[in-house]
């Protein structure tokens, strides 16, 4: 139950801001230049947006930044080649991943 609360808190904070985030622990270790490669994480579409999946998406994409996008939030239109965007539906299922 405690783990669910921690995951829920992380996702809630990330979705509330809908900005690029990097967890306090620094997140996964990124190799390379931090450029995003969404094609590497296409497998995530349809998966739950839980902490383990999100960390794996972030790491495997190679991106330096992560931005969760919920259906009821607006987001900036700035393009960041080092950011992976993860779109979540109302049930916290990943519906799309792309760079920017």
Secondary structure, DSSP 8 states (H G I E B T S, - for coil): -HHHHHHHHHHHHHHHH-S-B--TT--S---SS----GGGGGGGTTSB--HHHHHHHHHHHT-SEEEEEETT--------TTEEEEEE-TTSBEEEEEE-
